[in-house]
Amino acid sequence: MSKGINIGYVSKNQNSAIKKFDFSKIINKEISFSGKILGDKKKEEFYHELGILFSAGVDIKSSLELIEEEQTKLKYKNLFSIIKNKVVAGYSLSEAIRESGCFSNYEYYSIQIGEETGKLPIVLKELASFYLNKIKQSRQIVSALSYPALVMATSLGAIFFMMNFIVPMFADIFKRFGGDLPWITSFILQISNTISSYFYVFIVFLIIASFIVISQKNKLWFRNFMSVFILSIPFIGEMVRKIYLARFCHSMTLLISSKIPLIRSLSLVKQMIEFYPLEVSLAKIEQDILHGETLHSSMSKFNVYHKRMVSLIKVGEEVNQLEMFFEKIGKQYTEDVEHQTGIISSLMEPLMIIFLGLIVGVILIAMYLPLFKLSSNFG
């Protein structure tokens, strides 16, 4: 096993040792942060508690036993029991985690380097921090968008109900009395007739669209299309870009601080960041670095990276402090996302209420306007 791996290229001895891991077979596998069993929250708890126990001087076997005993769900208890038994049988923690099939290469190599350098508690703390930040970002997005989504769904439901049931009732009344209708009333009636006529066509379209999304979501063309579409949405697109750039920076911080070579770090992050523009750019950046280019010069070729970020990475390379600069950039992006989600939360609620009020108000005015005219004529 290679010792003291430096940032950058791998020496001949290190290269021969790394080949033993057979990277190609591992990295070609589909990797997901959530794993087959463990979600981000459970991983954060696992790394946090294991790091505390190690820092307190508890041996690895006892630490894993404690974690296993406190599990309430059988699937978690079985998983940690398997990891513990492999460690007792002579496996290292990184090998036991890798064999379980529920952890990513990101975690495996980080823990492996932590074991080699004697900095395992620090690596575990960084892993816990990484997943905590990831969970926090996800919760912020859900918190910011859940209420507007609920209000929007309610609004559309109310509008559909009025167009499909209330407006046709008024249409029958208008037919009995005859006469010319105001333009706004005619317009609303036309929309109502269109919705009624094409309702089942719309349902079939939704079913077909859902089937296409489910069947094609992992295809490159679809992922490229969705990423371009999302990034083109004002405000939301920029926030999504910052979320993935923050995850990229946090990942690079942890991997570089664990003394994993830069090229290997980029390769691992490429497998973990499930965002098509970043995946494509990282594949090209990895090749550029192998051909002698600097990290910042290669990053500057892609629009997904902000110019300010590229400039800071350039400074980090010049002073050999990439870890620190990635950490600072990631922290700034995280703070920006928190600020933007706060703005969305504060603005979307009144906007949705105003939207619903305007639509319902226009429909009611359009329906009652002929009745007012009719009553004035009789008067």
Buried (B, 14 or more C-beta within 10 A) or exposed (E): EBEEBEBEEBEEEBEEBBEEBEBEEBBEEEBEBEBEBBEBBBBBBBBBBBBBBBEEEBEBEEBBBBBBEEBEEEEBBEBBBBBBBBBEEEBBBBBBBBBBEBBBBBBBBBBBBBBBBEBBBBBBBBBBBBBBBBBBBEEBBEEBBEBBEEBBEEBEEBBEEBBEEBBBEBBEEBEEEEEEBBEBBBEBBEBBBEBBEEEEEEEEEEEEEEEEEEEBEEEEEBBEEBBEEBBEEEEBBBBBBBBBBBBBBBBBBBBBBBBBBBBBBBBBBBBBBBBBBBBBBBEEBBEBBEEEBBBBBBBBEBEBBBEEBBEBBBEBBEEEBBBBBBBBBBBBBBEBBEEBBEEBBEEBEEEBEEBBEEBBEEBBBBBEBBBEBBEEEEE
